[in-house]
Amino acid sequence: MERLGSSRTEQARLVERAKIVLGCLAGERNDQIAARMKLQGEYGSDVAKRFMEEGHRGVT
């Protein structure tokens, strides 16, 4: 996740998802992640939920 979250060559949506997961793993709340990354709606919490349920496959 860390490699993907800091990548400059991967697809932007994958990098964004990795950053969301890394924030969750660091203990940030969903609203904090959304504000920091300027996300709208429930996108961040949806990504985090998929990661918790499916692991890496749920994010990529």
C-alpha positions as CSV (number, residue, x, y, z in Angstrom):
1,M,0.0,0.0,0.0
2,E,2.8,2.4,0.8
3,R,4.5,1.9,-2.5
4,L,1.2,2.3,-4.3
5,G,0.2,5.3,-2.3
6,S,3.4,7.1,-3.2
7,S,3.6,6.0,-6.9
8,R,3.8,8.6,-9.6
9,T,3.3,6.0,-12.4
10,E,0.2,4.0,-11.3
11,Q,-3.3,5.1,-12.2
12,A,-4.5,8.0,-10.1
13,R,-7.5,6.2,-8.8
14,L,-5.4,3.4,-7.4
15,V,-3.0,5.8,-5.7
16,E,-6.0,7.6,-4.2
17,R,-7.5,4.4,-2.9
18,A,-4.1,3.4,-1.4
19,K,-3.9,6.7,0.4
20,I,-7.3,6.2,1.8
21,V,-6.4,2.8,3.1
22,L,-3.1,4.1,4.6
23,G,-5.0,6.8,6.4
24,C,-7.4,4.2,7.9
25,L,-4.6,2.0,8.9
26,A,-2.9,5.0,10.6
27,G,-6.0,5.5,12.7
28,E,-7.5,8.5,10.9
29,R,-11.3,8.8,10.9
30,N,-13.2,8.7,7.6
31,D,-14.2,12.4,7.9
32,Q,-10.5,13.4,8.5
33,I,-9.4,11.5,5.4
34,A,-12.1,13.0,3.3
35,A,-11.2,16.5,4.4
36,R,-7.5,16.0,3.9
37,M,-7.9,14.5,0.4
38,K,-10.9,16.7,-0.6
39,L,-13.1,13.7,-1.2
40,Q,-16.9,14.1,-1.7
41,G,-19.6,11.8,-0.6
42,E,-19.0,8.4,0.9
43,Y,-16.2,7.4,-1.5
44,G,-13.5,7.2,1.2
45,S,-15.6,5.1,3.6
46,D,-16.6,2.8,0.7
47,V,-13.0,2.2,-0.2
48,A,-12.1,1.5,3.5
49,K,-15.0,-0.9,3.9
50,R,-14.0,-2.8,0.8
51,F,-10.4,-3.1,2.1
52,M,-11.6,-4.4,5.4
53,E,-13.8,-7.0,3.8
54,E,-11.6,-8.0,0.9
55,G,-8.1,-6.9,1.6
56,H,-5.8,-5.7,-1.2
57,R,-8.2,-7.1,-3.8
58,G,-11.0,-4.8,-2.7
59,V,-8.8,-1.8,-3.4
60,T,-7.1,-2.6,-6.7
